Amino acid sequence: MGKKRTESGTCELCLREDLVITVHHLTPKEMGGTFLPTANLCIPCHKQIHALYTNPELAVRLNKIELLQQDEEIGKYLKLIRKQPSSKLTKAKKSNERKVKGR
């Protein structure tokens, strides 16, 4: 297993600039998304997506960056993170639904 590649750039979700960028599979790899489109996301946004949504939900309902940006749950987070400097790493918070599902 190789080392994950990171680079600096703009997050496609929160649109903040000059951030460490990670590759997010819009359809999770375990759901068949290995060779499907990806998005460049900052670490906080990437972690928040996976804290809020299950992989099946991402694969079926939120498999495009535009769909993620329009979703009410992540929208609350985006409103907050866009006000933060790019140097600040925020803590991901699970949705109440995910907390119950995770038990």
N, C-alpha and C positions, 0 to 999 in steps of 0.2 A: 504494500500500500504506500503510495507516494505522499510526499508532503503537500498540504493544501497551498495553493498559490494565492497570495494576497497582493493587492495593488491599491494605489490611491486613486480616488475618482469621485463621481457623483452617485449617490444612492438613487435608484430609479423609483423608489417608493416615497421617501420623504423629501427628495430633491435637494438635500443638503450637500454641500460640496467639500472637496478636500478631505475625504474620509477613507479609512481602510475599508476596502470593498471585498465582499465574499460573493460566491456564486450560489444563487438560490434556484433550485429546479422548480419551475412553476407547477409541474406535475411531479410529485415526489418519485424518486428513483424506484422505490419499492412498489409503486403503483404504475410502473411502466414508463416513467419519464426520463430514463437515462439519456436518450438521444433527442428529447423534445426541448422546446425553448427554455432558456434560463433568464434570470434577471440579476443584475449587479446591485446588491444591497449592502448597506452598512451593517455592522455587527448588531447594534441594538434593534434595528428593524427586522433583521433575519431571526433573531431570538424571539422577538415579540410575536411574529407570525406563527412560529412553532409552539409558542405558549398559548396562543388563542385558538388555534385550529388543529383538528386531527388531519392526518395525511389523506384519508379518504375525502374529507371535506375540501381540502386544498385541490385534490385531483379533479373532483366533480364540479365544484361551485366556484372556486377561486383560482383558476389556472391561467389567469392573465393578469398582468400588472394593473390594468385598468379596473378589473373586477375587485382586486384587493383595495385599490385606492377608493373605490365607491362603497365598500362595505362599512357599515355603521360601526362595528366593533373596533376595527383597526383605525377607522377615521378619528375616533376619540384619541387614540395614541398619536396619530400623525399630527393632530392639532397641538399636542404637547411637545413632541420631539422637534418639530420645526422651529420652535422657539429656543431650543438648546444649542449651545456652541458645538461645533463638530468635534471638539476635544472631549466632550462629556459622554461617558458611557452610562446609559440608564439600565436599571434592573427590569427584566421582563416580568410581567405580572400575568398569571393565568386568569382566564375568564372564570366566572363562577361555574359555568357549564363544564369546562374542562376539569375544574377541581373535583366535581362530582363524578365525572366519567373516569377520572384517574384513580378512584378508590377501588 
